Amino acid sequence: MGFDDVVLLARNICNTSVALVSLIAGNRQWFKARVGFPECETDLNHSVCAHVLSEPDLLVIPDLTKDPRTRANPLVAGGPRIRFYAGAPLRTPEGKVLGSLCVIDGEPRPGGLTHVQAESLRALASQVMAQMELRRALADQRRVLEEREGLIRTQAEMSVARGDLGTILDALVHGAMEAIPHAEGAVIEMCEGDELVYSATKGNLMGHVGLRVPLQGSLAGACLLTNEPLLVPDVLVDRRVKRDLIDRLRLRSCVLAPVRRAGKPVGVLKLQSSQPDVFTQADLRLMQVFAGTVSAGLAEAGEAAARREAARSERRRQAVFDSAADYAIILLDLDGNVTDWNEGATAILGWRPEEMCGKPADIFFTPEDREAGIPGMEMHSALTEGRGIDERWHLRRDGTRFWANGEMMALRDEDGTAIGFMKILRDRTEQRLSYERLHEAKDRLRRAQEAGGVGMFVVDADGVLHPTPEFCRLYGLPVREAYPSTAFEHLVIPEDAHLVSTAVTRASGEAPRDVEYRIRRPDTGEIRWIARKGDLEYDDLGRPVRFAGVSRDITEQRLAREALAESERRKSALLELGDRLRDLSRTSEMTLMAAEIVGRTLNAGRAGFGRLDALGEHVDLELDWTAVGLRSIAGRHRFEDYGDLRRELLRGEPVIVRDACRDPRTAACSGALQALDVASLINMPVRERGRTVALFFVHDRVPRDWSREELGFLRAVADRVEAAVARVRAEEQQQLLNRELSHRMKNTLAMVQAIATQTLRGASDIEAAKEVLAARLIALGKAHDILMTGDGESQGTDIRTVIENALSLHEDPERQRFDLQGPHVPCGARAALSLALMVHELATNAAKYGALSTPTGRVVLTWEVGSTGDTKTVRLTWREEGGPRVTAPSRVGFGSRLIERGLAGAVGGQVELRYPPEGMCCTLVAPLTGFLAEG
């Protein structure tokens, strides 16, 4: 019974005008069989049959206009204006509803169907399902037969392909297309790296052979990576699809199955359609069968290829074995006996194959290697490690030796079992000798570099520096084969960074070639001078590709060069000093000029000259030289205000302070020195007759390590200045002596006149006056002897004796004119002469203008020994009484200057002259050591 017979029976049984077999597919309804109804398809939304899908049994609607589900349906509200509906669902054994068998009438039926009509409609619906199941089974049977025939044909085509992979793949895609005829295209995609390549195509994919798709981000890639088949009803809703291929390949739905070789996926078989929902699970299962056939074809192709490759390998092996004249190729059995011997072995070793086959191969090893068991060790290494390295001296047939380079390898069968060995040798004697000569040359170069302190380097285009070991040692870095070039560039101190070759200057071709710069060694922190010479090397296009050169440490040479330059500069400064000192006649000009030369030469902040007072407690600094930004400190300064700077100076030792804040002598008073912008200093003593009388100083505003050369330079300057000052003083002394001689002559004449007057005034007769006058003139002569020659009674004497001798010619026999008071104080020759000169000058002035110019005038002369700190001093006072009223002189005469300078200069003291009305007063304060000094 067909479907048309079923609907006719249904209409007649149910007495309706229309009967239908309605099937549902997606969102549409179509009629498999119909009677009384036009041929058409109905939208599921406008279908009355759609309501049957959710009913467990018959759906009967007596009046469609009254049922809320159907009254608005276009088939009810409009033509053909149906009013009655009864439908039985078409349900599969699995419970899925495929459609309905229904009857329709144009008139309502309030009573619906009778019991017989309802049973008949159910029975007819079951008959429809039986017909559909029968037809599906027949279709499945036909499809299986067709699939089997397709597989048989495909396998037959593969069998005649004789292992040709292309023919096999074409037969497979052709067979798959025949087995699944609703496929529009087929392809086998083989994996190559991280891509799949279209290797064989059919249908609408014919023009895409060679197309490559990525493993990641494609459907075929997902199939291969998961090793699972895929059924894709609609590629538009599958995220794994490579979107740009959908339109290009006219792809909408597809099935894919992995192609395996030895269980491992190596490709994908894909069938596709330009329509959605074309393929079924049955298609997918069939695809897997064909994919398995592909695997068998690949295995057959692989076996054929392996056989061809084995044949080619054997031919190649034989060709290599016979033609490798530069190589000795020797085959051995497991006992080490020769089984084959090529022409190269004869050329290198001298034996012919018939002489060696069957004999031990150790015959061409040296006796010492045979004794050491080297042949056996090589075979053992070949068996356990895959190869035995052979680089050693060997023997030829004539007994000569040659250096061989080669290896021994184990030969194995298909199961991996060792069946023998192959030994390959090459004569590398010339290369070995060249290597040894090169090694010796490199060794000599290395020793020369180490001895000469020369390091070599190459910087490649990637900025990697390849140094020699000596280069690393020069820069204080561990020895390595390579460093980033910046590891060395960053060692250069910032002041010299512009001298470094950088990636930018090397790329531009402007890298400095021949430079000298300073580095700070990372291992010691020491600053070193490096001389670096380099040059750029270019490729064929003129682009810089590497920078190569040498470096050496020139710190000692640089320091010697700088020291020589400094020495020459100091020598020039001393020559300039000498030239300029000859043209100057004033001490202040000399010291200022010398200070300027010292300051400029030593790059100091301040330099100058100063004189110590009699006690060495103060220093009077003359006008000094200062660098820009520093002020002068000329004037009187007390040593104690700046720390312990006096003790060494008085001993005649230079005072050297490198850091005023750290030096224990100045740390407590560093604030006072900082106020003068003094952070480091040198006080160089200037001595006269064993006593420090002045100093030459140099200051710097920063801590400084004064060098021995700088101290020597300053000492030389001080000596030259001292000599120049001595010359000026000698000239001044000569002038002083000339003036003193003139002064003495006048005083002598005045003294003779005073003695004569005084003698005659008190004489009773001329004979007595003559005798007294002669005695007094003799005393005057003795005083002149003391003053002019230093000889006489004052030599090696004491203060009282010197004073009494100096005053003896001024004594008046009638009255006591002098009152001498003081302890016994020894007096050296120089001090005695100066003291006699001063007392004689004071007495002469007193006789001319002061207390001794009147009969009642007198002089009180006292001396005492006291202490000032650690220094003993002598205080001597001349005080006049009973003379004329005294007024201070309007000018300082020669006699006064002689008094102030004479003894004060000789004993290192200070003289003060005062003129109170009652009588002139002179006070001398000097160190006791000044009085005790001889000569």
FENRAFEN-V287735 format. One record per backbone hydrogen bond with DSSP energy under -1.0 kcal/mol. CO is the residue of the C=O (numbers start at 1). NH is the residue of the N-H. If there is no record, write none. Layout:
# FENRAFEN-V287735
co: [CO,CO]
nh: [NH,NH]
This chain:
# FENRAFEN-V287735
co: [2,3,4,5,6,7,8,9,10,11,18,19,20,21,22,23,25,27,28,29,30,33,35,42,43,44,48,49,52,59,61,62,63,67,67,70,73,73,74,75,78,83,84,85,86,87,88,90,92,96,98,99,100,101,102,103,104,105,105,109,114,115,116,117,118,119,120,121,122,123,124,125,126,127,128,129,130,131,132,133,134,135,136,137,138,139,140,141,142,143,144,145,146,147,148,149,150,151,152,153,154,155,156,161,164,165,166,167,168,169,170,171,172,173,174,175,176,180,184,185,186,187,188,188,189,190,192,194,195,196,197,198,200,202,202,203,205,208,211,213,218,219,220,221,222,223,223,230,232,233,234,235,238,242,243,245,246,252,253,254,255,256,257,259,259,261,264,266,267,268,269,270,271,272,272,273,273,280,281,282,283,284,285,286,287,288,289,290,291,292,293,294,295,296,297,298,299,300,301,302,303,304,305,306,307,308,309,310,311,312,313,314,315,316,317,318,319,320,323,324,328,329,330,331,331,332,333,336,337,338,340,342,343,344,345,346,349,352,352,353,356,359,361,362,364,366,367,368,369,370,373,374,375,376,377,378,379,380,381,388,390,392,394,396,400,402,403,404,406,407,408,409,411,411,413,417,420,421,422,423,424,425,426,428,429,430,431,432,433,434,435,436,437,438,439,440,441,442,443,444,445,446,447,448,449,449,455,456,457,458,459,460,463,464,465,466,468,469,470,471,472,483,484,485,485,486,488,489,491,493,494,496,497,502,503,504,505,513,515,517,518,519,521,526,528,529,530,531,532,533,535,537,537,539,543,546,547,548,549,550,551,552,554,555,556,557,558,559,560,561,562,563,564,565,566,567,568,569,570,571,572,573,574,575,576,577,578,581,586,587,588,589,590,591,592,593,594,595,596,597,598,599,605,606,607,608,609,610,611,613,617,618,619,620,621,625,627,635,637,638,639,643,646,647,648,649,655,657,658,659,659,663,663,665,666,667,669,670,671,673,674,679,680,681,682,683,684,686,686,688,691,693,694,695,696,697,698,699,699,700,700,704,707,708,709,710,711,712,713,714,715,716,717,718,719,720,721,722,723,724,725,726,727,728,729,730,731,732,733,734,735,736,737,738,739,740,741,742,743,744,745,746,747,748,749,750,751,752,753,754,755,756,757,758,765,766,767,768,769,770,771,772,773,774,775,776,777,778,779,780,781,782,783,784,785,794,797,798,799,800,801,802,803,807,808,817,819,821,825,827,828,829,830,831,832,833,834,835,836,837,838,839,840,841,842,843,844,845,845,850,851,858,859,860,861,862,864,866,868,871,872,873,874,875,876,877,878,879,881,893,894,895,896,897,898,901,902,903,904,910,912,914,916,917,920,921,922,923,924,925,926,928,929,931]
nh: [6,7,8,9,10,11,12,13,14,16,104,35,102,32,100,30,28,44,25,42,23,21,19,29,46,47,51,52,55,87,85,109,66,70,71,73,76,77,78,82,81,64,105,61,103,59,101,98,95,92,24,90,22,88,20,86,18,83,84,112,118,119,120,121,122,123,124,125,126,127,128,129,130,131,132,133,134,135,136,137,138,139,140,141,142,143,144,145,146,147,148,149,150,151,152,153,154,155,156,157,158,159,160,164,168,169,170,171,172,173,174,175,176,177,178,179,180,183,204,272,202,270,199,200,268,197,195,215,192,213,190,210,188,186,205,206,208,211,198,196,222,223,224,225,226,227,228,256,254,277,237,238,241,245,246,249,251,235,273,232,271,230,269,266,267,264,261,191,259,189,257,187,255,184,185,252,253,284,285,286,287,288,289,290,291,292,293,294,295,296,297,298,299,300,301,302,303,304,305,306,307,308,309,310,311,312,313,314,315,316,317,318,319,320,321,322,323,324,325,327,425,342,423,339,340,421,336,361,333,358,331,346,347,348,349,350,397,355,356,357,359,338,364,365,395,370,371,372,374,373,377,378,379,380,381,382,383,384,385,408,406,404,402,399,396,394,428,392,390,424,388,422,419,420,416,413,411,332,409,330,407,328,405,432,433,434,435,436,437,438,439,440,441,442,443,444,445,446,447,448,449,450,451,452,453,454,551,468,549,466,547,463,485,460,483,458,472,473,474,475,477,465,487,488,489,490,491,492,520,496,497,499,500,506,507,508,510,534,532,530,493,528,525,521,519,554,517,552,515,550,548,545,546,542,539,537,459,535,457,533,455,531,558,559,560,561,562,563,564,565,566,567,568,569,570,571,572,573,574,575,576,577,578,579,580,581,582,584,590,591,592,593,594,595,596,597,598,599,600,601,602,604,627,699,625,697,622,695,620,616,639,613,637,611,635,607,630,621,619,641,642,645,650,651,653,652,683,681,704,662,663,666,667,644,669,670,673,674,675,678,677,660,700,657,698,655,696,693,694,691,688,612,686,610,684,608,682,605,606,679,680,706,711,712,713,714,715,716,717,718,719,720,721,722,723,724,725,726,727,728,729,730,731,732,733,734,735,736,737,738,739,740,741,742,743,744,745,746,747,748,749,750,751,752,753,754,755,756,757,758,759,760,761,762,769,770,771,772,773,774,775,776,777,778,779,780,781,782,783,784,785,786,787,788,789,797,827,802,803,804,805,806,807,810,811,859,861,863,799,797,832,833,834,835,836,837,838,839,840,841,842,843,844,845,846,847,848,849,850,853,854,881,819,879,821,877,875,873,871,868,928,866,926,864,924,862,922,860,858,897,898,899,900,901,902,905,906,907,909,925,923,921,919,886,880,914,878,912,876,910,874,932,933,828]
